[in-house]
Amino acid sequence: MRLTAALVVAGALLAAPAAAVQPSEKLDDPGLEQRAQEVGEKLRCVVCQNQAIANSNADLAADMRKIVRERIKAGATNEEVIQYMQSRYGDYVLLNPPVKPKTYALWGGPAVLALIALGAVLVYYRQRRTRDAEDAPLSAEEAARADRLLAEDDDAAADDDRRGEAT
Amino acid sequence: MIVEFGHFALVLGFVVALVQGVVPLVGAQRGNAGLMAVAPAASLAQFLAVGTAFAALTYAYVVSDFSVLNVVNNSHTAKPLLYKITGVWGNHEGSLLLWVLILAVFGLALALFGNNLPPALRARALAIQALVAFGFLGFLLFTSNPFARTMPPPVNGQGLNPILQDPGLAFHPPFLYLGYVGFSMAFSFAVAALIEGRVDAAWARWVRPWTLAAWIFLTLGIGLGAWWAYYELGWGGWWFWDPVENASLLPWLAGTALLHSAIVVEKRDALKSWTILLAIITFALSLLGTFLVRSGVLTSVHAFASDPTRGVFILGLLAIVLGVSFALYAWRAPHLKGGGLFRPVSREGSLLLNNALMAAATGTVLLGTLFPLIVEVLGMGKVSVGPPYYNYTFGILMIPLVLAMAVGPMLAWKRGRLGRALARLVPAALAAGVAAGWGILRSDTAGSAVVAAIGMGLAAWLVVGTLVELLERSGFYRHGPATALRRLPGMPRAAWGMTLAHLGLGIAIAGMVGSSLWKVESVQVMAAGDSQTVAGYTFAFHGAREVKGPNYTAVQGSFTVKGPDGATITTLDPSKRSYEVRSMPTTEAAIHTTWVGDLYAVVGDPAKKREGFVTRLYYNPLVPWIWIGSVVMVLGGLVSLSDRRHRVGVPARARTARRQTDGEGA
């Protein structure tokens, strides 16, 4: 799906097939290497278009991976490594944006959207209920239109009957 | 000469679009049949003009006419013919020409197959289509002319980006555009209906097949793109929440919501103004996607600001389309009276809930996509919004949606019985429990166990729930298996379509969750004779050799893979290509697909420190389910599209046909 991106930038920025972590970079301890990989997936290669350093073959990504591994080897926890990278490269490096005043809209947005959507549904039902009481019987015009439609709609009605039977 | 002819045809198409956009509108307003009849004729003319332009550009590519700048920049004589042709849309100008061509094809289809529509509605819809085409043809002619010449012509071209020289990628853009542009039909119908001030069941019946067709194409396009990323990028990822990917997901989400709300309009005459709004939003999101991708604003706000001609033009188009259609909506929609009443617990109620959640999910993806741009424009620094954000927010919104997906179809129209539906769904709940337990056992960290339990549980719930609904509908529970078997084949195709599409999504969810949680990878240097075990499979490396392709050379490695029991499963021959014209490497992963996962091997550069090659070996569990699920969803769409009521269910046409037969009889 990166293809459209490829179309746009003609591959200039979109790193070619990701080669990512090189064997020479790997830590000897598989547990630590696993952690380094996890951290690498949360950090952005800052010269790439939305790629994590774990999946980028840009030179800078390789340097950043090296820093991550040095820190982990020195005994830092995953959180500490991420904090260190953030202090060095800024919020931009975090693929998981931090919750702070600047990003309240980002993190609060989905909940607000969901509440608005569900609220709108509730309002819809409420309005329907009041209108329901107002215009329950068909007006003469509506009744005439209904008859006309029913007469016209033979085919569709037959179709619907068949469907009704299947249901 | 042929190139100038193409350029001229494009100008002609531009003028024809203006005529088609104005005259039928006036005709429909005055009830003048003669003016309205301009629309279908102009559609044909526009198709011929734009088609000629497209053919001319294709010709320039096929014969490698290097006096055309676009061909110079994107082609080369040594390229295989297939990629000379697909190179036509592998660039900004050509892809926009394809966009307009597809718009013209949809217009022509409406002109040819729309005889059963009320003439005024058809004239108006075709006019709106043409006004959109007018905007885009103007964009092409004034900012992105594909026929621009260059003097003196160079001896050869610069070649096509190697990443685009791949069958999956070659056909991805046309499908994506068929989807994007297909939603223009729903938009045109929506605006036409607003002008007329009338939306009824018949309207929904006409709009649904076009929306469904666009949805099928977009699903295919997105699926093809994800598949390409999976086998080509060489590390087994298939979705990155990249803004460009999100740009295609947004209209898909809105379009899916539109398909569902149009059902309520058709069957129950309710949710009219919401459906109209969704049709407008869906197409607006298609345009927004085009803007994001085409303006360069995603690369950097500054890059966009330094050469804003194209971006500003599309932004202007977007503003006009949105402004005019929303103004029309605000003016007309309040007069659209909904008919059918229903309770919250009912089929309509569940479709409305689906729409609310889909709208929130669409808004979330839009927010995440635009947020970095907004922050940058406001001078608040730079932030990244990556996969973790979407996994939390979008992921959580999907949970109630999928839960409701199994219940909704079990409810009756108007007033459903939730208790009865849930009682029927007990097997689905049991299956979900088993799948969740399996997911937990399969995971080795607490975090992935939680995600696995939710993801696998939802997938099983949806698959089994959908099958339960199929049984219920066939009368299995009330009349027994014999009746059910007899009835199943005769069920409406639209019902089968829904069953398949929902099943497909369930399968795909399992694939998406499993592949992201349980991927096993191993990166190392291997020399001929070395073996490496990944997830129980042993990959034996036999070395690599050089092979030559039509316009590239490649290093091709060879592996034999043995299963845990020692039996040989397959041989894998991944390669790394280096293209002569643009010195950019591409990896060609070798993949062996089984029902439960992919064995995936990539060969990289020769190692620096010792003899051998860097190799990457993966076990990607459940990835095939993503592709199977997507194909099943597309099949569902196709089956639903073939439902006879889309073709003969419109009463007006049946009446005309009857009258004609009567006439012949007399």
Interface residues (C-beta under 8 A of the other chain):
Chain A: M1 R2 L3 T4 A5 A6 L7 V8 V9 A10 G11 L13 L14 A16 P17 A18 A19 A20 V21 Q22 P23 S24 K26 E41 K42 R44 Q49 N50 Q51 A52 N55 G90 D91 Y92 V93 L94 L95 N96 P97 K102 T103 A105 L106 W107 G109 P110 L113 A114 I116 A117 L118 A120 V121 Y124 Y125 R128 D132 E152 D153 D154 D155 A156 D159 R162 R163 A166 T167
Chain B: G90 N91 H92 S95 N161 P162 I163 L164 G168 L169 H172 P173 L176 I222 G225 A226 W228 A229 E232 L233 G234 W235 G237 W238 W239 F240 W241 D242 P243 V244 E245 A247 S248 V293 R294 G296 L298 T299 L341 P344 L352 L353 A356 L357 A359 A360 G363 T364 L367 G368 F371 V375 M380 G381 K382 V383 S384 V385 G386 P387 P388 Y389 T393 F394 I396 L397 R473 S474 G475 R487 G490 M491 P492 A495 V523 Q524 V525 R582 M584 P585 T586 T587 G604 D605 A607 K608 K609 V614 R616 R644 R645 V648 G649 P651 A652 A654 R655
